[in-house]
C-alpha cells in the first residue's frame, strides 16, 4: 500500500458517510400535522392516533374529507359537536357511556383545526 493511501481512503469513507447522511434527509418533508406538533401536542397526538386514517397525514382527506381549510368553513363549536356526535361514516367520539375522547381532547382538536383556514 502506498503511503497516504490509508489517510485518503479513511477521508473518503468519512466524506461518503457525510454525503449519504445529507442525502438521507432529501425528499422528506414535514407534514402539516408534524409541523404543528410542538404548538398543539394534544391535538396532534389525538389526530395521529385516530383521525389520520381517514383525513390523511397532511389533512388532505381520503376516506374522510380534507381538513386543510376546515377552519374557514366551521367554528370551533361546530367542530366540537361534529367530533362529539359523529356524522355519516365518521364515528362519534363523545357519546354518553361510550366516550373515546375527553372533552379537553375534543376541544384541543377543534381549536387546532380552527387554525386551518
N, C-alpha and C positions, 0 to 999 in steps of 0.2 A: 504494500500500500504506500502511496506517495505521501510525503509529509503534507500536512494541512488537509488531507482528504477527510479525516475524521471530523475536523472542525467544520469543513464545508458541508458534509453530509448531515452533521448534527444541526447546523444552522438551517439547512434546507428543510429538515424534518420539522423544526420549530416553525419555520415560515409556512410550510404546508398546513400544519396544525392550526395556526392563526387564521389563515385564509379559509380553511374548512369551517372553523368556528364562526367566522363572519358570514360565510355563505349559508350556514345552517339557519340563520335568522332571516335570510332573504325570502320574500314572498309571504311571510307571516304578518298578518295584520291583526291588530287588536279589534275585537268585535265591539259593537256599541255597548253590549252588556258588560263585557270585561272592562271597558273604559270607565264605566260608572261604578264599578265595584268598590272603590275606595270611598266615594261620596255617599253611596246608597247601599251599604253592605247587607242590610236585612232584605231589602227588596231584591237585590241581585241574587242572594242566596235562595230565596223563595223561587224566583224566576228560573234559576238554573236547575232547581230540583223538582220542577213541575211544569211550568208554563213553556219552557224552551222546546218541549217535544212538539207542541202544536204551533207555536208562534215563532220558532226559529232562533238561532244563536245571534242573529243580528236584527231581531224584531221584524224580519222580512215576511213572516207568515209562512204558511204551508197548509197544514190541515186547518188551522185557525187563521184568522185574518192578520194582516200586517198591523203592527202596533207602532210603526215608526212615527206616525203623526197623530196618534190617538189623543194626545193632549190638546189638540186643536179641535177635536170632534166631541169629546166628553169631558165633563167636570170630574173632579176628584170624587165627589159624592156619587155620581153616576157609575164611575168605575168601581167604587167600593160595592155598590149594590149588585153590579154585574158579577163581580168576583164572589160575593157572598152567596148569591142565588143561582148563578149559572144562567145559561141561555142556549137553547138548541143543543148542539153537541158538547158545549162547554159545561163541565161539571160544576156543581155548587160546592164552595169551599167553607161555608159557614152555616149550614142548615142546623137548626137546633137539634141536639142529640147526635149529630154527625159532623162535628166541626173538624175540618182538616187543618185549617189555619186559624191563628188567633186574630182578634180584631186589630191588634197592633201590626201584625204581618200584612193583613189586607190593606190597612192604611198606608204602610210603607210602600207597598207595590203601587197602589193608586197614586200616591204623591210622586213617586219616581216616574211613572208613566205620564203623569200630567206635564212633565218637563219635555216630553216628546211632541214637539209642535210641528 
